[in-house]
Amino acid sequence: MNATERTPADLLRSALAADPGRPLVTFYDDATGERVELSVATFSNWVAKTANLLQGDLGAGPGDRVALMLPAHWQTAVWLLACASVGVVADVDGNAGAADVVASGPDTLDAARACSGERVALALRPLGGRFPQPPEGFLDYAVEVPRQGDVFTPFSPVDPEEPALIVAGAEYTAAEVVERARGDAPELNLTGPGSRLLSALPYDTWEGLSAGLYAPLTAGASVVLCRNLDRLPEDSLAKRIESERVTATAR
């Protein structure tokens, strides 16, 4: 990490410049059998498209609040970095009624309708699939995001000292997210490129967000993000750890 990396978006840009082809996020859902692996380049492309959706079609800008009513999932990780790229506040499991934009999974649509601003629904289906029928009052993320541009430029520079993340009632600036995650990396045994952390922690705490995204990003490492890991037998978990070349775990 260098002095110019003061926001999560800065970290992603550095990762893209260093090694775009390496894995960044590998996602498992042990309720559906889904496995998705995203390289730095592929993840960055999803982030750029989502940031363009946020800034352009949804009209979000610095100071706005985006309620992320989403589980630990690779698309949630994309939204977190897209919010950081635009400069909006990502409010994890936040109050939709107080948000300017809400991004909701299929299980929280009723609560998400409290948002009087723009609403986006994520089906969270394998391969980023869309809803069979778009939920009333929501844009379908899987329909809207592919048409967005592959390059993102914010309308105004992101201020590292402005609020960027709210989780479990605590608010962090973009610079604080980077600094805290960088401090967490050694404790999570992330020693640099080649480190792979398997995380089964939910995204509703700082610890889960750090292990499941931010700390690996600061260390030039990668994350194996596991949802519904409790459904996987221990012997199968051991095989996953071996096959994915996992070097550390957070459970």
Number of C-alpha atoms within 10 A of each C-alpha: 15 8 5 9 18 21 24 28 23 22 22 25 15 19 23 18 11 12 14 18 13 19 20 26 28 20 22 21 19 15 12 11 8 13 15 15 17 18 18 23 20 18 22 25 17 23 28 25 21 29 32 26 22 24 22 14 12 17 14 23 20 22 14 19 26 32 26 27 25 25 19 23 20 25 18 22 21 22 22 28 27 27 29 25 28 28 31 26 29 28 27 25 23 22 18 25 16 16 23 22 26 32 27 28 18 16 13 14 21 9 13 27 18 15 19 14 16 20 25 23 26 27 20 21 13 13 10 15 14 18 17 7 7 16 15 10 12 18 18 21 23 20 14 15 19 13 11 17 15 15 13 20 12 15 12 10 11 21 15 20 13 17 23 31 25 23 18 13 12 10 16 19 19 24 19 20 24 26 18 16 24 20 15 20 21 13 10 17 17 26 16 16 14 16 19 27 28 25 24 21 22 20 23 20 16 21 17 18 22 25 29 29 29 30 29 28 29 28 24 23 24 30 27 30 28 23 22 15 18 12 10 13 9 11 8 10 13 11 11 15 17 11 9 14 15 18 16 16 18 15 11
